[in-house]
Amino acid sequence: MKFTLVKDLREDPVMKPILGLLLSFFLLYLVADFFVKYSGFGIFFEAVKNTLYGNAEEYLDPIDYAVFLEFWHTEIFFTMFVVFLLSTIFIRLFATRKIFLWLLNSFMISALLSLIFLPLSYFYHHNFFIYGFLFAFWSWHTLALLISVLSLKRLYFA
């Protein structure tokens, strides 16, 4: 966490490649997370609905309570990890511009909302919560990708 103390990240010869690699790993994680969610949980309405509630016509059982809680617990951890580190790097690189702070706040709020809408979807069986989860999921992933690319650009090309 030395990058939280370094005055100018772009001029530090040790931290610059480390942060570049960390941001590259974030990009890789975010892309891989889409594929993992797509194949196992779903990233579109019908797939998420079938995963959470099952589908009698297709003989699909709903996700087990313990499996759901484990999935949610893992999501909380990885989301917290990505949001914390990515926002720390982004703030250090773009702290003076208000538009970037709005972008960062939108990213953090959408990540939090995805974690809130997910159990609401599971426990209250309402389509609104599924749509809320999907909107927040797509939003925070898209904003995280944008923030990662902007941070890499600022780190190496500014």
Residue, then its C-alpha position, 0 to 999 in steps of 0.5 A: m500500500k505504499f502507493t497511498l503515500v507516494k507523492d507522484l505515482r507517475e514519477d516513482p520508478v518502483m511503484k509505476p510498474i507495480l501499479g501498471l501490473l495491478l491495473s492490468f490484473f484488474l482488467l483481466y479480473l473484470v473481463a474474466d468475471f463476466f465470463v464466470k458469471y455468464s457461465g455459472f450465475g447469469i448476467f442477463f435477466e432470464a439466466v439470473k432468474n433461473t439460477l435464483y428461483g429455478n424453472a420447473e419447465e426446464y427442470l432447473d432447481p433454484i440455487d441452494y440457500a448455503v450455496f447462495l450465501e457462499f456466493w454472496h460472501t465471495e462477491i462481497f470480498f472480491t467487490m470490496f477488494v477491487v473497489f478499495l484498491l482501484s479507487t485508491i489508485f484512481i484518487r491518487l491519479f485524478a484527485t483534482r478533477k471533479i468529473f473523475l470524482w463523480l465517476l468514482n462515486s458512481f462506480m462505488i455506489s453501483a458496486l454497493l447496490s449490486l451487493i444489496f440487490l443480490p440478496l433482495s432478489y434471492f429472498y423477495h422473488h421480485n423482478f425489480f430486484i433482479y433488474g436492479f442487480l443487473f443494472a448495478f452489476w453491469s454499471w460497476h463492471t463497466l465503470a471499473l473497466l473505464i477507471s482501470v483504462l483511464s488509470l493506466k493511460r494516466l500512469y504511462f502516457a500523461 
